[in-house]
């Protein structure tokens, strides 16, 4: 158990730090000239880059599961490079002024100046998809070989580079805030990608050793069939945030709910982030034959109970109001829009661990379509929940969002539990098989 927790902790820290980078850079942009226009532009470009990048989020898990020898490593590297190139080309296409103007002004209805700033920021984020994909591929090698501390070191370096770049650009140039934020992001992810490759150099050297025994290489077609459901999972999951925004804007007290919900989301993410990291723990430590599954399951259960228990100790005591009022700075009028929804989300951290553990079992078995189906069911549960709670029952938007998120996640967890109810997830002879 101690070894599992030591393996998990650096990954959890990395997830927590990554979750802080968006709000951190937004806080910097907010202190520069014309904050309203630049914050709106930076928010759009950041969200667009995240959406384009979403298919490569699961590359870390794929690399952890598949990079077992020279042949599989080279095949997966070719696949990763092709995916990185395709997504970079897509972001560059979207950043072309005629395409972006149509998207920003005609589709989203943004003011011309905000659209112009967002276009510049998006163009400056062009290195983002390839750098993220390159980084996650090599981080998977580190995770597979138990070097999870190096993943956290890379994230620290990324945040430090972002901070230095943002400070230098803010003090030494007259660039708009949105462009400073985008350049800081790009510099950070490029630095982390380079650092991840350097930290994985010994692993790569061992994998490429000609004298090392190697099995048959999976074809690009096999890798695509294995990875497509994982990419689809990330794309579907990324749609949940705009869906919630859509419903919040059409429910009760839309302005207050839209203002309070990001605060609630950031608060809950603090307790959920370790669960997001647990997927790689399951993939790396369970073993292809499932020999360590019982120990990993116990660790997931322990961490799940701790995460939700810690959140309970905050939101159901005076600490909750203290956090939202004194630390975050919410006014008394917005506190009811944040505190009760946070209390309703008490099970979400525990379910994050359960979901990640279940996903890791299906990734190891090569049955990745089960994961994308569960994510689609989660999104369907979210939409149905918001329709019922926000539109039909007319609950306050943030309350409806908390209930709908819980329902959607419970549906996904229940589906994965039912699919694996026989106690052993069966492999279908995917490229993950030894």
N, C-alpha and C positions, 0 to 999 in steps of 0.2 A: 504493500500500500504506500509506504514512504517513497519508493522509487517512482511509482505512478504520479504521486503528487509533485515530486521534484521535476519530473518530466513535463507535467502540465503547467506549472506555475509560470515559467518564462513565456509560454504561448499565451496564457491568460493576460500577462502584463503587456505583451505586444498588441493584443486585441484592444485592451483598454486604452493604450496610447494612440492607436489608430483611430479609435472613436473620438478622441479629443482633437484631432488635427483640424477638422472642419470648423467647429466652434472657435478654436484658437485663432485660425487665420481670419475668420469672420470678425473676431474682436479686434484684430489689427486693422482690417479694412475699415471698420466702423470708426476708427480714430484718425483716418486720413480725410482728405478733401472730398466733398460731395459724397458723404457716406451712403445716403439713401440709394442713389443711382448705382454706385459701385457695389454695394451689398447685394442689390437685386441682380446685377450682372454677374457677380462672382457666384452667387447662389445658383443661377441658371447654368453657368458653364461647369461648375463643380458637379451638379446633378447630371448634366448631359454626359460628362466624362465618366461618371460612375455607371450610368446606364450602358454606355458603349463598352466599358470595361467588364461588366458583369459576367459575360461568358467565360472569363479566365479566372474568376474567383476560385473555382473548384480545382484549378490546376495544381494547387498545393496538395490537396488530397490525392489527386491522380498520381502526382510524382512520388508521394509517400508510398502509395500502394504498388506502383508499377516499376519503379527504377531499381530492379533487383540485380541486373547484370548488364554487360556491355551492350548486348543486342537490344534489350528493352529500353535502356537509357538512350541510345542513339535514335531509336524509333520515336520515343516520346519527345525527345528534343526537337526532331524534325517537325513533329506535329505541333509542338508548342510554338516554334518559330513561325510556322504557317499561320497559326491562329493569331499570334501577335501581329504579324504583318497585315492580315485581313482587317483586324479591328483598328489598327492605326490608320489604314487607308480609309476606313469608314469615318473615323473622327475627322480626318483631313477633309474628306468630302463634305461632311456636315459644316465644317468651318469655312468653306468657300463662301464669299460674301453673298452671291445670289441665292444660294441654298439656305444660308443662315438667315438672311433677311426674310425670306418667305416663311421659314419656321418660326422666327421670333415675332415678326410683325403681323403676318397674316394668320398663322395658326394660333399663336399664344397671345397675340394682341398687345405686345409690349410697346412702350414708347420708343421712338426711333433712337434716342440717345442711349437708353438702356440696352437696346438691341446692338448698337454699335460697340459699346463697351464689352458686352457679352461675347460678341464675335471675336474681338481681339483676345479676350481671355481664353476662349475655346481654342483658338489657333495656338496660343502659347502652351496649351495643355496637350499638344500633339504627341509629345514623348510618353504621355501617361500610360496608355494601354500596353505598349511594348515593354516599358520599364516594369510595370506591375507584373506582367506575365513572366518576364525573365526572372524577376525576383522570386515569385511564388514557385516557379519550377525549381530553382536552386534551394529555396527554403524547404521544399519537399524532400530533397536529398539530405538536408541537415536533420529534419525531423525523423526520417527513416533510420538515420544512424545515431539517434539519441542526442544530437547536438542542439537541443532546443534553446539553450541560453544564447547561442549565436543569433537566433531569430530575434530575440529581444534586443540584443546589442545593435542589430541592424535597424530596428525601429527607433531606438534612442538616437542613433546617428542620423536617421531621416528627420526626426523632429529638430535636432540641433542644426542640421543644414537648412531646413525650412526657416528656422528662427533667424539664423545669420543672414540668409538671403533676403528675407522680408525686411529686417532691420537695415541692411545695407542699401536695398533699393528704395526704402522709404526715406532714408536720410540723404542718399546720394543722387537720386533721380527725381524727376517730376512726372513719373509714370502714374496713370490712374490707379486707384486702389485695387480694382478688379484685376488689372494686369500684374500688379505686385503679388497679389495672392496666387494667381495662376503660375507665375514664374517661381515663386517660393515652393509651391506644390511640386512642380516639375523637377526643380533642382533636388528636392528631398527624395523623390522616388527614384530618380536616376542614381543618386548617391547610394541609396539603399540597395538598388539592383546590383551596382558594382561591388558593394561590400558583401552582398550575399554570395556572389560568384567567387570572390576572393576567399571568403570563409569556408566555402564548399570545395575549394581547389583540391584538397587531399582526397575527398570522397570521389570527385570526378576522376582524379588520377587512378585511383583503385578500380573504378568501374571500367576505365578504358584500358586497363592492363591486358595486353594480348594473351598473356599466359593464364588469365583467369577463366574458369569454366563459364560458358554462356549457353543459354538455351536459344530456341528459335525466336526471331524478332517478330512481334506483332505487326501486321500490316497497317497502313494508314486507315484502311477501311474498318479494320477491327477496332482501332483506337477511336475512330470517329463514332462508331456505334456505342462504344463504351462511354465516351465523354459527352456525347450529345445530350443525354438526359441530365447530366450534371450541369452543363451550360444552361439548359432550359430551366433547371431548378433556380439558378441565380437570377435569370431574367424574370421569371415569374415572381420570385421573392422581392425583386426590386420594384415591382409594380404596386406593392402594398402601400408604400408611403404616399404616392400620388392618389391612390384610391381613397385612402383615409382623408387626405386633404380635400378631395372632391366632396365627400360626404359631410365633413366638418363645415364646409362652406355652405351647405344646403340644410343644415340642421338648426337647432335652437342656439341662440347666442353665438353666431358664427365668428364674430370678431374676437370675442374673448376666448373661444375654444381654439381658434387658429393661433392665438398668441400663447396660450398656456400649453398646448399639446407638445411642441418641441421641448419644453422644459421637462414635462413628464417623461417623454421618450428618452431624453438624455439621462435622466435620473435612473430609470429602469435599466438602461443599457449598462450602467455601472455594475449592476448585479447580474446581468445576463452575459456579459462579455466573456467570462470564464467558460460558460457553457458553449459559446461559439467555438472556442479553442479546443473543446474536448473532442471534436470530430477527428482531428489529427491524432489525438492521443489514442482513440479507439483503433484507427487505421494502423498506427505504428506498433502498438503494444499487444493487440488482441492476437495477432498471428494469423497467417492464412489458414491454419488448421483449427483456429479457435481455442488453442490450448490455454490462453490467458483470459478468456472471455469472462469468467466468473469474477476474477480480481478486478478487471476493468469495470464490470457492471457495479461492483460494490463501491468502487471509487466514485463512479458517476452518481450513485445514490447518495453517498455521503456528501459530495460537493453540492448536489441539488438541494438537499435538506439544509445545508449550511447557507447557501445563497438566498433561498427564500426565507429562511429563519432570520438572517441578518437584515434583509429588507423589511420583514415584519417588525423587527425591533426598532426600526427607524420610523416607518410610516404610521404605526399604531401607538406611538409615544409622542411626547412633545418635541422630539427631535425632528419629526416630519415637518411640522409647521415652522420650526426654527430653520431648517434647511431651505424651504421654499421662500420664507419671508426674509431671513437675514443673509443667507449665503447667496441664493439666486437673485433675490431682490424683487420678488413678486409683490404687488400691492395687495392690500387686504381684499380688494374687489376680485382679484384673480385667484386667490388662495383656494376657494371652493372648487374652482375649475381644475385644480392640479392635485390636491391632497386626496380627495376621495377616489378619483381614477387611479392614482398610484396605489391606494389600498386595494382596489379591485384587481390590480395586476400582480398580486402577491405570488401567484402560482407560476407566473411566466418564467422567472429564473430557473425554477426546478424543471419545468418542461423543456427549457433550452438544453439542459444536460441530457434529458431523456431522448430528445430528438437527435442530438448529435451522436449519442451512443448508438441508437438504432440506425442512423445513416451510415455510420462507420461499418456496421455489419454488412449492409447491402453493398457498399463500395468494395469491401474485400471479396464478397461473393460475385462481383461483376454484374449484379442485377440492379444497375443504376436507374433503370426506368421506374422502379418502385419508388425511388426518392422523388423524382419529378412528379409522379402521380400524387404522392403525399403533399407536395408543395402546392400543386394545383387545387387539391381538396382544401388545403388551408386557406388559400386565397378565396375560394368559393365560400367557405364558412365565414370569412371576414366580410365579404360582400353581402351575403344573406343576413349576417348579424347586424351590419350597419343599416341595411334596409329595414329590418325589424325594429331595432332599438332606436335609431335616429329618426327615421322617416315615419314609420307606422306608430310606434309608441311615443314618439316625440320626447325622448330622453335628451338631456343635455349632451351636446356632441362629444365631450371628452369622456363622459360616463359610457356613452354608447361605444366609443372607440375602445375603451378598456375591456368592456364585455365582449365585443366582437373579436378583438385580438385573442382573448383567452379562448373563446369558442373555436376560432380557426386553428389555433395551435393545438388544442385538445383533439380536434378532428384528425390532424396530421399524425399526432402521437398515437391515437387509437388505431388508425389505419396501419401504421408500421408495426405496432404491437400485434395486431391481428394477423398480419402477413407472416410474422415470425413466431406465431404461437406454438409451432411444433417444436420450438426450442433450438432449432438449428437452421440457419439460413443456408439454403442450398446454392452452390455455385452452378453456373450455366456454361462453364468452359470459356470464360472471357479472357482477355489478355492479362488479367490479374492472376490467373491460375498458374501455379508453379510448373 
